[in-house]
Amino acid sequence: MIRAGWKFWALVVPDEVSAREDMIPLIESYYERGVRLMVFTDVQRALDWLKNL
């Protein structure tokens, strides 16, 4: 998917802090591959971010 041009990922996670902390290695891995990943706890905010890129 990255080779096909995937550049942005809005990831919606549970509101618990521990769940977000577990995502750090994943975020760093995709960032190194050129995918810009933002983590949200609200679906609408995630969609808004993607629409405004």
PDBQT receptor file of N, H, CA, C and O in Angstrom, charges set to zero:
ATOM      1  N   MET A   1       0.822  -1.184   0.000  1.00  0.00    +0.000 N 
ATOM      2  CA  MET A   1       0.000   0.000   0.000  1.00  0.00    +0.000 C 
ATOM      3  C   MET A   1       0.869   1.251   0.000  1.00  0.00    +0.000 C 
ATOM      4  O   MET A   1       0.528   2.242  -0.647  1.00  0.00    +0.000 OA
ATOM      5  N   ILE A   2       1.968   1.216   0.706  1.00  0.00    +0.000 N 
ATOM      6  H   ILE A   2       2.245   0.412   1.232  1.00  0.00    +0.000 HD
ATOM      7  CA  ILE A   2       2.858   2.375   0.737  1.00  0.00    +0.000 C 
ATOM      8  C   ILE A   2       3.413   2.633  -0.664  1.00  0.00    +0.000 C 
ATOM      9  O   ILE A   2       3.479   3.782  -1.101  1.00  0.00    +0.000 OA
ATOM     10  N   ARG A   3       3.807   1.584  -1.364  1.00  0.00    +0.000 N 
ATOM     11  H   ARG A   3       3.753   0.651  -1.010  1.00  0.00    +0.000 HD
ATOM     12  CA  ARG A   3       4.313   1.743  -2.729  1.00  0.00    +0.000 C 
ATOM     13  C   ARG A   3       3.243   2.285  -3.661  1.00  0.00    +0.000 C 
ATOM     14  O   ARG A   3       3.563   2.916  -4.668  1.00  0.00    +0.000 OA
ATOM     15  N   ALA A   4       1.983   2.048  -3.341  1.00  0.00    +0.000 N 
ATOM     16  H   ALA A   4       1.723   1.535  -2.523  1.00  0.00    +0.000 HD
ATOM     17  CA  ALA A   4       0.879   2.543  -4.169  1.00  0.00    +0.000 C 
ATOM     18  C   ALA A   4       0.546   4.003  -3.867  1.00  0.00    +0.000 C 
ATOM     19  O   ALA A   4      -0.282   4.600  -4.555  1.00  0.00    +0.000 OA
ATOM     20  N   GLY A   5       1.189   4.591  -2.835  1.00  0.00    +0.000 N 
ATOM     21  H   GLY A   5       1.862   4.106  -2.276  1.00  0.00    +0.000 HD
ATOM     22  CA  GLY A   5       0.985   6.009  -2.571  1.00  0.00    +0.000 C 
ATOM     23  C   GLY A   5       0.302   6.354  -1.264  1.00  0.00    +0.000 C 
ATOM     24  O   GLY A   5      -0.064   7.510  -1.050  1.00  0.00    +0.000 OA
ATOM     25  N   TRP A   6       0.120   5.383  -0.386  1.00  0.00    +0.000 N 
ATOM     26  H   TRP A   6       0.417   4.444  -0.559  1.00  0.00    +0.000 HD
ATOM     27  CA  TRP A   6      -0.515   5.651   0.913  1.00  0.00    +0.000 C 
ATOM     28  C   TRP A   6       0.362   6.600   1.705  1.00  0.00    +0.000 C 
ATOM     29  O   TRP A   6       1.536   6.313   1.938  1.00  0.00    +0.000 OA
ATOM     30  N   LYS A   7      -0.206   7.747   2.130  1.00  0.00    +0.000 N 
ATOM     31  H   LYS A   7      -1.160   7.980   1.941  1.00  0.00    +0.000 HD
ATOM     32  CA  LYS A   7       0.590   8.768   2.820  1.00  0.00    +0.000 C 
ATOM     33  C   LYS A   7       0.050   9.149   4.198  1.00  0.00    +0.000 C 
ATOM     34  O   LYS A   7       0.817   9.592   5.053  1.00  0.00    +0.000 OA
ATOM     35  N   PHE A   8      -1.242   8.988   4.428  1.00  0.00    +0.000 N 
ATOM     36  H   PHE A   8      -1.865   8.628   3.733  1.00  0.00    +0.000 HD
ATOM     37  CA  PHE A   8      -1.851   9.465   5.666  1.00  0.00    +0.000 C 
ATOM     38  C   PHE A   8      -2.761   8.402   6.261  1.00  0.00    +0.000 C 
ATOM     39  O   PHE A   8      -3.468   7.687   5.551  1.00  0.00    +0.000 OA
ATOM     40  N   TRP A   9      -2.721   8.319   7.599  1.00  0.00    +0.000 N 
ATOM     41  H   TRP A   9      -2.146   8.899   8.176  1.00  0.00    +0.000 HD
ATOM     42  CA  TRP A   9      -3.544   7.348   8.308  1.00  0.00    +0.000 C 
ATOM     43  C   TRP A   9      -4.077   8.022   9.562  1.00  0.00    +0.000 C 
ATOM     44  O   TRP A   9      -3.305   8.459  10.414  1.00  0.00    +0.000 OA
ATOM     45  N   ALA A  10      -5.382   8.104   9.672  1.00  0.00    +0.000 N 
ATOM     46  H   ALA A  10      -6.010   7.749   8.979  1.00  0.00    +0.000 HD
ATOM     47  CA  ALA A  10      -6.037   8.606  10.882  1.00  0.00    +0.000 C 
ATOM     48  C   ALA A  10      -6.456   7.372  11.685  1.00  0.00    +0.000 C 
ATOM     49  O   ALA A  10      -7.367   6.645  11.290  1.00  0.00    +0.000 OA
ATOM     50  N   LEU A  11      -5.799   7.151  12.785  1.00  0.00    +0.000 N 
ATOM     51  H   LEU A  11      -5.058   7.741  13.106  1.00  0.00    +0.000 HD
ATOM     52  CA  LEU A  11      -6.014   5.964  13.601  1.00  0.00    +0.000 C 
ATOM     53  C   LEU A  11      -6.864   6.340  14.811  1.00  0.00    +0.000 C 
ATOM     54  O   LEU A  11      -6.487   7.210  15.595  1.00  0.00    +0.000 OA
ATOM     55  N   VAL A  12      -8.008   5.685  14.958  1.00  0.00    +0.000 N 
ATOM     56  H   VAL A  12      -8.315   4.978  14.320  1.00  0.00    +0.000 HD
ATOM     57  CA  VAL A  12      -8.907   5.950  16.092  1.00  0.00    +0.000 C 
ATOM     58  C   VAL A  12      -8.684   4.858  17.131  1.00  0.00    +0.000 C 
ATOM     59  O   VAL A  12      -8.821   3.669  16.845  1.00  0.00    +0.000 OA
ATOM     60  N   VAL A  13      -8.336   5.292  18.351  1.00  0.00    +0.000 N 
ATOM     61  H   VAL A  13      -8.225   6.258  18.583  1.00  0.00    +0.000 HD
ATOM     62  CA  VAL A  13      -8.004   4.361  19.432  1.00  0.00    +0.000 C 
ATOM     63  C   VAL A  13      -8.898   4.618  20.640  1.00  0.00    +0.000 C 
ATOM     64  O   VAL A  13      -9.554   5.657  20.718  1.00  0.00    +0.000 OA
ATOM     65  N   PRO A  14      -8.926   3.677  21.579  1.00  0.00    +0.000 N 
ATOM     66  CA  PRO A  14      -9.678   3.896  22.823  1.00  0.00    +0.000 C 
ATOM     67  C   PRO A  14      -9.134   5.099  23.580  1.00  0.00    +0.000 C 
ATOM     68  O   PRO A  14      -7.997   5.521  23.364  1.00  0.00    +0.000 OA
ATOM     69  N   ASP A  15      -9.931   5.630  24.440  1.00  0.00    +0.000 N 
ATOM     70  H   ASP A  15     -10.854   5.287  24.616  1.00  0.00    +0.000 HD
ATOM     71  CA  ASP A  15      -9.581   6.835  25.189  1.00  0.00    +0.000 C 
ATOM     72  C   ASP A  15      -8.536   6.587  26.274  1.00  0.00    +0.000 C 
ATOM     73  O   ASP A  15      -7.940   7.540  26.776  1.00  0.00    +0.000 OA
ATOM     74  N   GLU A  16      -8.302   5.331  26.644  1.00  0.00    +0.000 N 
ATOM     75  H   GLU A  16      -8.786   4.557  26.236  1.00  0.00    +0.000 HD
ATOM     76  CA  GLU A  16      -7.338   5.036  27.698  1.00  0.00    +0.000 C 
ATOM     77  C   GLU A  16      -5.921   5.404  27.260  1.00  0.00    +0.000 C 
ATOM     78  O   GLU A  16      -5.517   5.102  26.137  1.00  0.00    +0.000 OA
ATOM     79  N   VAL A  17      -5.184   6.042  28.129  1.00  0.00    +0.000 N 
ATOM     80  H   VAL A  17      -5.512   6.288  29.041  1.00  0.00    +0.000 HD
ATOM     81  CA  VAL A  17      -3.822   6.479  27.822  1.00  0.00    +0.000 C 
ATOM     82  C   VAL A  17      -2.942   5.282  27.482  1.00  0.00    +0.000 C 
ATOM     83  O   VAL A  17      -2.125   5.363  26.564  1.00  0.00    +0.000 OA
ATOM     84  N   SER A  18      -3.089   4.192  28.192  1.00  0.00    +0.000 N 
ATOM     85  H   SER A  18      -3.753   4.126  28.937  1.00  0.00    +0.000 HD
ATOM     86  CA  SER A  18      -2.237   3.024  27.946  1.00  0.00    +0.000 C 
ATOM     87  C   SER A  18      -2.414   2.502  26.525  1.00  0.00    +0.000 C 
ATOM     88  O   SER A  18      -1.451   2.034  25.918  1.00  0.00    +0.000 OA
ATOM     89  N   ALA A  19      -3.623   2.573  25.989  1.00  0.00    +0.000 N 
ATOM     90  H   ALA A  19      -4.405   2.954  26.483  1.00  0.00    +0.000 HD
ATOM     91  CA  ALA A  19      -3.861   2.102  24.620  1.00  0.00    +0.000 C 
ATOM     92  C   ALA A  19      -3.117   2.973  23.619  1.00  0.00    +0.000 C 
ATOM     93  O   ALA A  19      -2.597   2.469  22.624  1.00  0.00    +0.000 OA
ATOM     94  N   ARG A  20      -3.063   4.258  23.873  1.00  0.00    +0.000 N 
ATOM     95  H   ARG A  20      -3.485   4.667  24.681  1.00  0.00    +0.000 HD
ATOM     96  CA  ARG A  20      -2.344   5.158  22.971  1.00  0.00    +0.000 C 
ATOM     97  C   ARG A  20      -0.834   4.955  23.080  1.00  0.00    +0.000 C 
ATOM     98  O   ARG A  20      -0.124   5.016  22.077  1.00  0.00    +0.000 OA
ATOM     99  N   GLU A  21      -0.350   4.715  24.279  1.00  0.00    +0.000 N 
ATOM    100  H   GLU A  21      -0.926   4.665  25.094  1.00  0.00    +0.000 HD
ATOM    101  CA  GLU A  21       1.086   4.503  24.464  1.00  0.00    +0.000 C 
ATOM    102  C   GLU A  21       1.560   3.246  23.741  1.00  0.00    +0.000 C 
ATOM    103  O   GLU A  21       2.695   3.191  23.269  1.00  0.00    +0.000 OA
ATOM    104  N   ASP A  22       0.710   2.254  23.655  1.00  0.00    +0.000 N 
ATOM    105  H   ASP A  22      -0.213   2.298  24.038  1.00  0.00    +0.000 HD
ATOM    106  CA  ASP A  22       1.067   1.020  22.960  1.00  0.00    +0.000 C 
ATOM    107  C   ASP A  22       1.233   1.247  21.458  1.00  0.00    +0.000 C 
ATOM    108  O   ASP A  22       1.839   0.418  20.779  1.00  0.00    +0.000 OA
ATOM    109  N   MET A  23       0.716   2.336  20.934  1.00  0.00    +0.000 N 
ATOM    110  H   MET A  23       0.224   3.009  21.486  1.00  0.00    +0.000 HD
ATOM    111  CA  MET A  23       0.763   2.614  19.514  1.00  0.00    +0.000 C 
ATOM    112  C   MET A  23       2.067   3.280  19.070  1.00  0.00    +0.000 C 
ATOM    113  O   MET A  23       2.323   3.370  17.869  1.00  0.00    +0.000 OA
ATOM    114  N   ILE A  24       2.889   3.745  19.995  1.00  0.00    +0.000 N 
ATOM    115  H   ILE A  24       2.682   3.672  20.971  1.00  0.00    +0.000 HD
ATOM    116  CA  ILE A  24       4.094   4.504  19.646  1.00  0.00    +0.000 C 
ATOM    117  C   ILE A  24       5.022   3.745  18.692  1.00  0.00    +0.000 C 
ATOM    118  O   ILE A  24       5.455   4.330  17.700  1.00  0.00    +0.000 OA
ATOM    119  N   PRO A  25       5.346   2.479  18.941  1.00  0.00    +0.000 N 
ATOM    120  CA  PRO A  25       6.215   1.766  17.985  1.00  0.00    +0.000 C 
ATOM    121  C   PRO A  25       5.594   1.676  16.583  1.00  0.00    +0.000 C 
ATOM    122  O   PRO A  25       6.304   1.797  15.585  1.00  0.00    +0.000 OA
ATOM    123  N   LEU A  26       4.301   1.469  16.506  1.00  0.00    +0.000 N 
ATOM    124  H   LEU A  26       3.725   1.371  17.317  1.00  0.00    +0.000 HD
ATOM    125  CA  LEU A  26       3.616   1.401  15.216  1.00  0.00    +0.000 C 
ATOM    126  C   LEU A  26       3.706   2.743  14.489  1.00  0.00    +0.000 C 
ATOM    127  O   LEU A  26       4.007   2.791  13.297  1.00  0.00    +0.000 OA
ATOM    128  N   ILE A  27       3.443   3.824  15.211  1.00  0.00    +0.000 N 
ATOM    129  H   ILE A  27       3.198   3.784  16.180  1.00  0.00    +0.000 HD
ATOM    130  CA  ILE A  27       3.500   5.161  14.627  1.00  0.00    +0.000 C 
ATOM    131  C   ILE A  27       4.903   5.449  14.094  1.00  0.00    +0.000 C 
ATOM    132  O   ILE A  27       5.060   5.931  12.972  1.00  0.00    +0.000 OA
ATOM    133  N   GLU A  28       5.910   5.156  14.893  1.00  0.00    +0.000 N 
ATOM    134  H   GLU A  28       5.783   4.764  15.804  1.00  0.00    +0.000 HD
ATOM    135  CA  GLU A  28       7.286   5.411  14.474  1.00  0.00    +0.000 C 
ATOM    136  C   GLU A  28       7.662   4.581  13.249  1.00  0.00    +0.000 C 
ATOM    137  O   GLU A  28       8.349   5.070  12.353  1.00  0.00    +0.000 OA
ATOM    138  N   SER A  29       7.220   3.347  13.209  1.00  0.00    +0.000 N 
ATOM    139  H   SER A  29       6.661   2.949  13.937  1.00  0.00    +0.000 HD
ATOM    140  CA  SER A  29       7.521   2.468  12.089  1.00  0.00    +0.000 C 
ATOM    141  C   SER A  29       6.938   3.005  10.784  1.00  0.00    +0.000 C 
ATOM    142  O   SER A  29       7.625   3.034   9.764  1.00  0.00    +0.000 OA
ATOM    143  N   TYR A  30       5.686   3.425  10.812  1.00  0.00    +0.000 N 
ATOM    144  H   TYR A  30       5.127   3.401  11.641  1.00  0.00    +0.000 HD
ATOM    145  CA  TYR A  30       5.067   3.955   9.602  1.00  0.00    +0.000 C 
ATOM    146  C   TYR A  30       5.621   5.323   9.233  1.00  0.00    +0.000 C 
ATOM    147  O   TYR A  30       5.732   5.640   8.049  1.00  0.00    +0.000 OA
ATOM    148  N   TYR A  31       5.969   6.132  10.212  1.00  0.00    +0.000 N 
ATOM    149  H   TYR A  31       5.879   5.875  11.175  1.00  0.00    +0.000 HD
ATOM    150  CA  TYR A  31       6.572   7.439   9.939  1.00  0.00    +0.000 C 
ATOM    151  C   TYR A  31       7.879   7.270   9.169  1.00  0.00    +0.000 C 
ATOM    152  O   TYR A  31       8.153   8.021   8.232  1.00  0.00    +0.000 OA
ATOM    153  N   GLU A  32       8.677   6.294   9.561  1.00  0.00    +0.000 N 
ATOM    154  H   GLU A  32       8.454   5.685  10.322  1.00  0.00    +0.000 HD
ATOM    155  CA  GLU A  32       9.942   6.018   8.873  1.00  0.00    +0.000 C 
ATOM    156  C   GLU A  32       9.724   5.583   7.431  1.00  0.00    +0.000 C 
ATOM    157  O   GLU A  32      10.619   5.720   6.597  1.00  0.00    +0.000 OA
ATOM    158  N   ARG A  33       8.543   5.059   7.135  1.00  0.00    +0.000 N 
ATOM    159  H   ARG A  33       7.816   4.947   7.812  1.00  0.00    +0.000 HD
ATOM    160  CA  ARG A  33       8.213   4.623   5.775  1.00  0.00    +0.000 C 
ATOM    161  C   ARG A  33       7.502   5.708   4.974  1.00  0.00    +0.000 C 
ATOM    162  O   ARG A  33       7.141   5.490   3.818  1.00  0.00    +0.000 OA
ATOM    163  N   GLY A  34       7.300   6.879   5.584  1.00  0.00    +0.000 N 
ATOM    164  H   GLY A  34       7.594   7.056   6.524  1.00  0.00    +0.000 HD
ATOM    165  CA  GLY A  34       6.690   7.996   4.860  1.00  0.00    +0.000 C 
ATOM    166  C   GLY A  34       5.201   8.181   5.075  1.00  0.00    +0.000 C 
ATOM    167  O   GLY A  34       4.593   9.051   4.453  1.00  0.00    +0.000 OA
ATOM    168  N   VAL A  35       4.598   7.373   5.950  1.00  0.00    +0.000 N 
ATOM    169  H   VAL A  35       5.093   6.666   6.455  1.00  0.00    +0.000 HD
ATOM    170  CA  VAL A  35       3.168   7.513   6.229  1.00  0.00    +0.000 C 
ATOM    171  C   VAL A  35       3.014   8.417   7.449  1.00  0.00    +0.000 C 
ATOM    172  O   VAL A  35       3.617   8.170   8.494  1.00  0.00    +0.000 OA
ATOM    173  N   ARG A  36       2.207   9.458   7.309  1.00  0.00    +0.000 N 
ATOM    174  H   ARG A  36       1.717   9.659   6.461  1.00  0.00    +0.000 HD
ATOM    175  CA  ARG A  36       1.951  10.366   8.424  1.00  0.00    +0.000 C 
ATOM    176  C   ARG A  36       0.695   9.895   9.138  1.00  0.00    +0.000 C 
ATOM    177  O   ARG A  36      -0.398   9.887   8.572  1.00  0.00    +0.000 OA
ATOM    178  N   LEU A  37       0.873   9.506  10.385  1.00  0.00    +0.000 N 
ATOM    179  H   LEU A  37       1.761   9.512  10.845  1.00  0.00    +0.000 HD
ATOM    180  CA  LEU A  37      -0.188   8.890  11.169  1.00  0.00    +0.000 C 
ATOM    181  C   LEU A  37      -0.551   9.793  12.329  1.00  0.00    +0.000 C 
ATOM    182  O   LEU A  37       0.321  10.222  13.086  1.00  0.00    +0.000 OA
ATOM    183  N   MET A  38      -1.824  10.080  12.471  1.00  0.00    +0.000 N 
ATOM    184  H   MET A  38      -2.532   9.731  11.857  1.00  0.00    +0.000 HD
ATOM    185  CA  MET A  38      -2.328  10.850  13.607  1.00  0.00    +0.000 C 
ATOM    186  C   MET A  38      -3.278   9.957  14.392  1.00  0.00    +0.000 C 
ATOM    187  O   MET A  38      -4.070   9.213  13.813  1.00  0.00    +0.000 OA
ATOM    188  N   VAL A  39      -3.193  10.040  15.706  1.00  0.00    +0.000 N 
ATOM    189  H   VAL A  39      -2.550  10.645  16.176  1.00  0.00    +0.000 HD
ATOM    190  CA  VAL A  39      -4.017   9.212  16.583  1.00  0.00    +0.000 C 
ATOM    191  C   VAL A  39      -5.135  10.067  17.161  1.00  0.00    +0.000 C 
ATOM    192  O   VAL A  39      -4.900  11.163  17.670  1.00  0.00    +0.000 OA
ATOM    193  N   PHE A  40      -6.342   9.552  17.074  1.00  0.00    +0.000 N 
ATOM    194  H   PHE A  40      -6.533   8.662  16.660  1.00  0.00    +0.000 HD
ATOM    195  CA  PHE A  40      -7.532  10.243  17.572  1.00  0.00    +0.000 C 
ATOM    196  C   PHE A  40      -8.337   9.301  18.459  1.00  0.00    +0.000 C 
ATOM    197  O   PHE A  40      -8.213   8.080  18.367  1.00  0.00    +0.000 OA
ATOM    198  N   THR A  41      -9.160   9.886  19.313  1.00  0.00    +0.000 N 
ATOM    199  H   THR A  41      -9.260  10.878  19.388  1.00  0.00    +0.000 HD
ATOM    200  CA  THR A  41     -10.121   9.104  20.079  1.00  0.00    +0.000 C 
ATOM    201  C   THR A  41     -11.546   9.361  19.587  1.00  0.00    +0.000 C 
ATOM    202  O   THR A  41     -12.498   8.762  20.086  1.00  0.00    +0.000 OA
ATOM    203  N   ASP A  42     -11.683  10.244  18.618  1.00  0.00    +0.000 N 
ATOM    204  H   ASP A  42     -10.909  10.730  18.212  1.00  0.00    +0.000 HD
ATOM    205  CA  ASP A  42     -12.992  10.610  18.080  1.00  0.00    +0.000 C 
ATOM    206  C   ASP A  42     -12.984  10.436  16.557  1.00  0.00    +0.000 C 
ATOM    207  O   ASP A  42     -12.138  11.004  15.867  1.00  0.00    +0.000 OA
ATOM    208  N   VAL A  43     -13.918   9.657  16.047  1.00  0.00    +0.000 N 
ATOM    209  H   VAL A  43     -14.605   9.195  16.607  1.00  0.00    +0.000 HD
ATOM    210  CA  VAL A  43     -13.968   9.363  14.614  1.00  0.00    +0.000 C 
ATOM    211  C   VAL A  43     -14.149  10.628  13.782  1.00  0.00    +0.000 C 
ATOM    212  O   VAL A  43     -13.486  10.787  12.757  1.00  0.00    +0.000 OA
ATOM    213  N   GLN A  44     -15.018  11.515  14.195  1.00  0.00    +0.000 N 
ATOM    214  H   GLN A  44     -15.557  11.386  15.027  1.00  0.00    +0.000 HD
ATOM    215  CA  GLN A  44     -15.270  12.724  13.409  1.00  0.00    +0.000 C 
ATOM    216  C   GLN A  44     -14.027  13.600  13.303  1.00  0.00    +0.000 C 
ATOM    217  O   GLN A  44     -13.750  14.162  12.243  1.00  0.00    +0.000 OA
ATOM    218  N   ARG A  45     -13.286  13.716  14.384  1.00  0.00    +0.000 N 
ATOM    219  H   ARG A  45     -13.510  13.259  15.245  1.00  0.00    +0.000 HD
ATOM    220  CA  ARG A  45     -12.047  14.515  14.336  1.00  0.00    +0.000 C 
ATOM    221  C   ARG A  45     -11.037  13.872  13.386  1.00  0.00    +0.000 C 
ATOM    222  O   ARG A  45     -10.315  14.572  12.676  1.00  0.00    +0.000 OA
ATOM    223  N   ALA A  46     -10.989  12.553  13.375  1.00  0.00    +0.000 N 
ATOM    224  H   ALA A  46     -11.576  11.985  13.952  1.00  0.00    +0.000 HD
ATOM    225  CA  ALA A  46     -10.088  11.852  12.459  1.00  0.00    +0.000 C 
ATOM    226  C   ALA A  46     -10.485  12.117  11.009  1.00  0.00    +0.000 C 
ATOM    227  O   ALA A  46      -9.630  12.402  10.170  1.00  0.00    +0.000 OA
ATOM    228  N   LEU A  47     -11.766  12.024  10.720  1.00  0.00    +0.000 N 
ATOM    229  H   LEU A  47     -12.460  11.793  11.402  1.00  0.00    +0.000 HD
ATOM    230  CA  LEU A  47     -12.240  12.296   9.365  1.00  0.00    +0.000 C 
ATOM    231  C   LEU A  47     -11.968  13.741   8.958  1.00  0.00    +0.000 C 
ATOM    232  O   LEU A  47     -11.565  14.006   7.825  1.00  0.00    +0.000 OA
ATOM    233  N   ASP A  48     -12.189  14.668   9.877  1.00  0.00    +0.000 N 
ATOM    234  H   ASP A  48     -12.516  14.452  10.797  1.00  0.00    +0.000 HD
ATOM    235  CA  ASP A  48     -11.925  16.081   9.586  1.00  0.00    +0.000 C 
ATOM    236  C   ASP A  48     -10.460  16.297   9.248  1.00  0.00    +0.000 C 
ATOM    237  O   ASP A  48     -10.142  17.041   8.319  1.00  0.00    +0.000 OA
ATOM    238  N   TRP A  49      -9.566  15.659   9.988  1.00  0.00    +0.000 N 
ATOM    239  H   TRP A  49      -9.824  15.055  10.743  1.00  0.00    +0.000 HD
ATOM    240  CA  TRP A  49      -8.135  15.793   9.720  1.00  0.00    +0.000 C 
ATOM    241  C   TRP A  49      -7.799  15.301   8.309  1.00  0.00    +0.000 C 
ATOM    242  O   TRP A  49      -7.067  15.958   7.568  1.00  0.00    +0.000 OA
ATOM    243  N   LEU A  50      -8.341  14.146   7.954  1.00  0.00    +0.000 N 
ATOM    244  H   LEU A  50      -8.936  13.613   8.555  1.00  0.00    +0.000 HD
ATOM    245  CA  LEU A  50      -8.075  13.605   6.624  1.00  0.00    +0.000 C 
ATOM    246  C   LEU A  50      -8.630  14.509   5.521  1.00  0.00    +0.000 C 
ATOM    247  O   LEU A  50      -7.978  14.711   4.496  1.00  0.00    +0.000 OA
ATOM    248  N   LYS A  51      -9.819  15.046   5.727  1.00  0.00    +0.000 N 
ATOM    249  H   LYS A  51     -10.349  14.882   6.559  1.00  0.00    +0.000 HD
ATOM    250  CA  LYS A  51     -10.432  15.906   4.726  1.00  0.00    +0.000 C 
ATOM    251  C   LYS A  51      -9.665  17.206   4.525  1.00  0.00    +0.000 C 
ATOM    252  O   LYS A  51      -9.702  17.780   3.437  1.00  0.00    +0.000 OA
ATOM    253  N   ASN A  52      -8.977  17.674   5.547  1.00  0.00    +0.000 N 
ATOM    254  H   ASN A  52      -8.947  17.208   6.431  1.00  0.00    +0.000 HD
ATOM    255  CA  ASN A  52      -8.279  18.962   5.485  1.00  0.00    +0.000 C 
ATOM    256  C   ASN A  52      -6.813  18.847   5.081  1.00  0.00    +0.000 C 
ATOM    257  O   ASN A  52      -6.080  19.832   5.162  1.00  0.00    +0.000 OA
ATOM    258  N   LEU A  53      -6.380  17.701   4.662  1.00  0.00    +0.000 N 
ATOM    259  H   LEU A  53      -6.975  16.900   4.597  1.00  0.00    +0.000 HD
ATOM    260  CA  LEU A  53      -4.972  17.548   4.244  1.00  0.00    +0.000 C 
ATOM    261  C   LEU A  53      -4.733  18.216   2.918  1.00  0.00    +0.000 C 
ATOM    262  O   LEU A  53      -3.612  18.192   2.408  1.00  0.00    +0.000 OA
TER     263      LEU A  53
